[in-house]
Amino acid sequence: MHTLPDSDDSPKYLREAIFRFLVRVAALNLATKSDENFSMLIHTSGKKLDHKSDKRPIDDVMNALSDTHSKKFESYTQEIGKIATKIYGPESASSILAYIMKNCDQTSTVIMNSERDKNVDFKSATSPAAMFTFVIGGNIVSRGVTFDNLLSMFFTRDSKHKIQQDTYIQRARMFGSRKKHLPYFELTIPEQLYLDWQRCFAFHKLALEAIKTKKGSPVWLADQRIAAVASSSVDKANVVLDKGEMTFPIFDYSSDIERILHGSNDPIGSLRRLQGKIGNDALPDYLIRYVQRILPNGPTSIALHPSSTIENMKDADKDKIERRKGLFGQAKRESPDALHHFKIFYNSKNKARLIYRFNGNITFLKNVKNVG
């Protein structure tokens, strides 16, 4: 995965992603001694005019590589050689570059704007008909189109509003049915957009885990940038829209809870003991199971924060133990290595509520990749 600066849309990033795509196609075909077709999806905007801008870097690269007299031929081949050396080593770089030069005419660019485009062969995009197939996507790509042999994706299309969880789950079909090629797939995306997307899927998985318990309505999660579903689909009696925090039913608070939370170096064990104290509704099994599966940093992936009173929060509902802006504040500053944050808030009546917050980050994503 390659992350991009959130505020820089320089075309050089797309060009570099194209170079990496060419290198990966060549390396795979050389390794399998075949001439298989692959695709690269470019999704930067829903506007048709922007699609023409996305096509220019593709034409620029492929035209330069097919013309040895081009002013850019030498610089582009040097860049490709450096990328091939970095990914596959110097012993493979020359053969990879030679393969690209030999086959650079086997290219196709498909612009997918909408289903009404009668002149567009969608099949040649979803099942690539050329060795180097470039697909520039419009709104139709966001409707759940699946791409076979997708080897690279350049995704910079952000949302001006909340990221809608059901839409982004559907958009994931863009990643394609890559099968054996999955280990070679590359995503190029702005860091914040990827974190939003990754967190969206974490929320979705937790909702599915809640459904599996068969305890009634599913738990949908949302925050300032991620909406669970379209507002018209939300039964507001069953949905809590807060700041990425998962809340559970109120329970009776006692001081011995603090000894349970902080009396061990085994956070999962502490959560289990806490569950025995406050009940499965206040701390569900599915949440603990979910946390156990995602511990890239070991026990430090979990932060059990000291409990706090809600009485000092002027804008909080002290009886319901809720706050419109969320309760956690800057928990990740206190525990920068943690992904899973747990904290209890209580009121003057000794009633309390457990809050769970997931804080994904790029370090976490890299660690998960290394573990896998």
C-alpha positions in Angstrom: 0.0 0.0 0.0 1.2 3.5 -0.8 -0.3 6.4 1.1 -0.6 9.9 -0.3 -0.5 13.3 1.3 -4.1 14.3 2.0 -3.9 17.8 0.4 -1.6 17.0 -2.6 -3.2 15.9 -5.9 0.0 16.2 -8.0 -0.1 14.0 -11.2 3.3 12.6 -10.3 1.7 10.3 -7.8 -0.6 8.8 -10.5 2.4 8.4 -12.9 4.4 6.6 -10.2 1.5 4.3 -9.5 1.3 3.5 -13.2 5.0 2.7 -13.2 4.6 0.3 -10.3 1.6 -1.4 -12.1 3.7 -2.0 -15.2 6.5 -3.5 -13.1 4.2 -5.8 -11.2 2.5 -7.1 -14.4 5.9 -7.8 -16.0 7.2 -9.5 -12.9 4.1 -11.8 -12.5 4.1 -12.7 -16.2 7.8 -13.4 -16.2 7.5 -15.6 -13.1 4.6 -17.6 -14.6 6.0 -17.6 -18.1 2.7 -16.3 -19.4 1.2 -13.2 -21.0 -1.7 -12.6 -18.7 -3.9 -9.5 -18.7 -4.2 -7.2 -15.7 -6.0 -4.0 -14.9 -5.3 -0.8 -12.9 -8.4 1.1 -11.6 -8.1 4.9 -11.3 -10.9 6.5 -9.3 -10.4 10.1 -8.5 -13.7 11.8 -9.2 -17.2 11.4 -10.3 -16.9 14.2 -12.9 -16.4 13.3 -16.5 -14.0 16.2 -17.2 -11.7 14.9 -14.5 -11.6 11.5 -16.2 -10.0 13.1 -19.3 -7.3 14.6 -16.9 -6.7 11.1 -15.5 -6.2 9.7 -18.9 -3.4 12.1 -19.9 -0.8 10.6 -17.5 -1.6 7.2 -18.9 -1.2 8.3 -22.5 1.9 10.2 -21.6 3.6 7.2 -20.0 2.6 4.6 -22.6 3.4 6.8 -25.6 6.8 7.7 -24.2 7.7 4.1 -23.6 6.7 3.1 -27.1 8.9 5.8 -28.7 12.6 5.5 -28.1 13.0 9.0 -29.5 10.6 10.5 -27.0 12.1 13.2 -24.7 10.7 11.3 -21.7 11.8 7.8 -22.8 15.1 7.8 -20.9 13.8 9.4 -17.7 10.7 7.1 -17.5 12.7 3.9 -18.2 15.2 5.0 -15.5 12.3 5.5 -13.0 10.8 2.1 -13.9 14.2 0.5 -13.4 14.6 2.0 -10.0 11.1 0.8 -9.0 11.8 -2.7 -10.3 15.0 -2.8 -8.4 13.4 -1.7 -5.2 10.5 -4.2 -5.4 12.2 -7.2 -7.0 15.9 -6.7 -6.7 18.6 -5.6 -9.2 18.9 -9.1 -10.6 15.3 -8.9 -12.0 15.1 -5.3 -12.9 16.6 -5.5 -16.4 14.4 -8.4 -17.5 11.3 -6.6 -16.1 12.1 -3.4 -17.9 12.8 -5.4 -21.2 9.4 -7.1 -20.8 7.6 -3.8 -20.4 9.4 -2.3 -23.5 8.5 -5.4 -25.5 4.8 -5.3 -24.6 4.1 -1.6 -24.0 1.8 -1.6 -27.1 -0.5 -4.1 -25.5 -2.5 -1.5 -23.6 -6.1 -0.3 -23.3 -7.8 2.5 -21.5 -11.5 2.3 -20.6 -13.4 5.2 -19.2 -16.5 4.1 -17.2 -18.8 7.0 -16.6 -22.3 5.4 -16.4 -24.4 2.5 -17.6 -25.7 4.7 -20.4 -22.3 4.8 -22.1 -23.3 2.6 -25.1 -19.8 2.9 -26.7 -18.0 1.5 -23.7 -17.1 -2.2 -23.6 -17.5 -2.8 -19.9 -16.4 -6.4 -20.2 -13.0 -5.3 -21.4 -12.7 -3.3 -18.2 -14.0 -5.8 -15.6 -12.2 -8.7 -17.4 -9.1 -7.0 -18.9 -8.7 -7.6 -22.6 -5.2 -6.1 -22.8 -2.1 -6.9 -20.8 -1.9 -3.4 -19.4 -5.6 -2.3 -19.0 -6.3 1.0 -17.4 -9.8 1.7 -16.1 -10.9 5.2 -15.2 -14.0 5.1 -13.1 -16.9 7.4 -12.6 -19.9 7.0 -10.3 -20.7 3.6 -11.7 -17.6 2.2 -10.1 -19.0 3.2 -6.8 -22.1 1.1 -7.4 -20.4 -2.3 -6.8 -18.6 -3.2 -10.0 -16.2 -6.2 -9.6 -12.8 -6.3 -11.5 -11.0 -9.5 -12.3 -7.2 -9.5 -12.2 -7.2 -6.1 -10.6 -3.5 -5.5 -9.7 -3.5 -1.8 -8.8 -5.9 0.8 -7.6 -5.4 4.5 -7.4 -8.2 5.8 -5.2 -8.3 9.5 -4.2 -12.0 10.2 -4.4 -13.0 11.6 -1.0 -16.5 12.4 0.3 -17.5 16.0 1.0 -20.0 14.6 3.5 -20.0 11.7 5.9 -18.6 8.4 4.6 -21.7 6.3 4.3 -20.9 2.8 5.7 -23.2 0.8 3.4 -21.9 2.6 0.3 -18.3 1.9 1.2 -19.0 -1.7 1.9 -20.5 -1.9 -1.6 -17.6 0.0 -3.0 -15.2 -2.7 -1.8 -16.3 -4.8 -4.7 -13.9 -2.6 -6.7 -11.0 -4.6 -5.2 -12.1 -7.4 -7.5 -11.8 -11.2 -7.5 -8.1 -11.3 -7.4 -7.7 -14.9 -6.1 -4.0 -15.9 -6.6 -3.0 -12.3 -7.4 -4.1 -10.9 -4.0 -0.5 -10.8 -2.5 0.6 -8.5 -5.4 -2.3 -6.1 -5.3 -1.3 -2.4 -4.6 -3.6 0.3 -3.3 -2.5 4.0 -3.6 -4.7 6.2 -1.4 -4.6 9.3 0.8 -3.8 8.3 4.4 -6.9 9.9 6.0 -9.2 8.4 3.5 -7.8 4.9 4.0 -8.1 5.2 7.8 -11.7 6.3 7.4 -12.4 3.3 5.1 -10.5 0.9 7.4 -12.4 2.1 10.5 -15.7 1.8 8.5 -15.0 -1.9 8.0 -14.1 -2.3 11.7 -17.5 -0.8 12.6 -19.2 -3.1 10.1 -17.6 -6.2 11.5 -18.7 -5.3 15.0 -22.2 -4.8 13.7 -22.2 -8.3 12.2 -20.8 -9.8 15.4 -23.7 -8.1 17.2 -26.2 -9.6 14.8 -24.8 -13.1 15.3 -25.6 -12.9 19.0 -29.3 -12.8 18.1 -30.0 -10.4 20.8 -32.3 -8.1 18.8 -31.5 -5.1 16.7 -28.0 -4.8 15.1 -25.5 -2.3 16.4 -24.6 0.3 13.9 -21.7 2.6 14.5 -20.9 6.0 13.2 -18.9 9.1 13.8 -18.1 12.6 12.4 -16.9 11.1 9.1 -18.6 7.7 8.9 -22.4 7.2 8.7 -23.8 3.8 9.2 -26.4 4.0 6.4 -28.4 6.6 4.6 -30.4 8.7 7.1 -33.7 7.5 5.5 -32.7 3.9 6.5 -31.9 4.6 10.1 -34.3 3.5 12.9 -33.0 6.2 15.3 -34.3 4.1 18.3 -31.6 1.5 17.6 -28.7 3.7 16.3 -26.3 5.8 18.3 -24.5 8.4 16.2 -21.5 9.5 18.2 -17.8 9.9 17.7 -16.8 6.3 16.8 -17.6 5.2 20.3 -19.6 2.0 21.0 -21.7 2.3 24.1 -23.4 -0.4 26.2 -26.2 -0.6 28.8 -25.8 1.1 32.2 -24.6 -1.0 35.2 -24.0 -0.5 38.9 -20.6 1.0 39.6 -18.4 0.1 42.6 -14.8 0.9 43.5 -13.6 -2.7 43.2 -14.0 -2.4 39.4 -10.8 -0.4 39.3 -8.9 -3.2 40.8 -10.2 -5.5 38.1 -9.3 -3.2 35.3 -5.8 -2.3 36.5 -4.7 -5.3 38.6 -3.1 -7.3 35.8 -0.8 -7.2 32.8 -3.3 -9.3 30.9 -5.9 -6.9 29.4 -8.1 -9.6 27.9 -8.2 -11.4 31.2 -9.1 -8.1 32.9 -11.9 -7.6 30.4 -13.2 -11.1 31.1 -13.2 -10.5 34.8 -14.9 -7.1 34.3 -17.6 -8.9 32.2 -18.1 -11.3 35.1 -18.7 -8.3 37.3 -20.9 -6.1 35.2 -22.6 -8.7 32.9 -22.6 -9.7 29.2 -24.9 -6.9 28.1 -22.6 -4.2 29.6 -19.6 -5.9 28.0 -20.6 -8.3 25.2 -18.7 -11.4 24.2 -18.6 -10.4 20.6 -16.6 -7.3 21.4 -14.0 -9.2 23.4 -13.7 -11.8 20.6 -13.3 -9.0 18.0 -10.5 -7.3 20.1 -8.7 -10.6 20.5 -8.4 -11.1 16.8 -6.7 -7.7 16.2 -3.7 -7.3 18.5 -0.8 -6.4 16.2 1.2 -4.9 19.1 0.3 -7.6 21.6 -1.2 -6.5 25.0 -0.3 -2.8 24.3 -2.9 -2.9 21.5 -5.5 -2.6 24.3 -5.8 0.4 26.7 -7.9 0.1 29.8 -8.3 3.7 30.9 -9.0 4.8 34.5 -12.7 5.4 35.1 -14.0 9.0 35.2 -17.0 10.8 36.6 -19.3 12.4 34.1 -20.4 15.0 36.7 -17.8 17.5 35.6 -19.0 17.5 31.9 -21.4 20.4 31.6 -22.8 19.3 28.2 -23.4 15.6 29.2 -26.6 13.9 30.2 -25.5 12.7 33.6 -28.4 10.3 34.1 -28.0 8.5 30.7 -24.2 8.9 30.9 -24.1 10.2 27.3 -22.5 13.2 25.6 -23.3 14.4 22.1 -19.7 15.0 21.3 -18.6 11.6 22.7 -17.0 10.9 26.0 -13.5 9.7 25.3 -11.7 12.9 24.3 -8.0 12.3 23.5 -7.6 8.8 24.6 -5.2 7.9 21.9 -2.7 10.5 23.2 -2.6 8.8 26.5 -1.9 5.4 24.9 -0.5 6.0 21.4 0.2 2.3 20.7 -3.4 1.2 21.5 -6.1 0.4 18.9 -8.8 -0.7 21.4 -9.7 1.8 24.1 -12.0 1.0 27.0 -13.2 3.4 29.6 -15.9 3.5 32.2 -17.8 6.7 33.0 -20.0 6.9 36.1 -22.3 9.4 37.8 -23.1 10.5 41.4 -25.7 7.8 41.7 -23.0 5.1 41.1 -24.4 4.2 37.8 -21.9 3.6 35.0 -21.5 2.9 31.3 -18.6 1.2 29.4 -17.3 3.0 26.3 -15.3 1.3 23.6 -13.4 3.2 20.9 -11.3 1.9 18.0 -8.4 4.1 16.9 -6.9 2.7 13.7 -3.7 4.2 12.3 -1.1 3.7 9.6 1.3 2.0 12.0 -1.5 -0.5 12.9 -2.1 -1.2 9.2 1.5 -1.9 8.5 1.7 -4.2 11.6 -1.3 -6.2 10.5 0.2 -6.6 7.0 3.5 -7.9 8.5 1.6 -10.3 10.7 -0.4 -11.6 7.8 
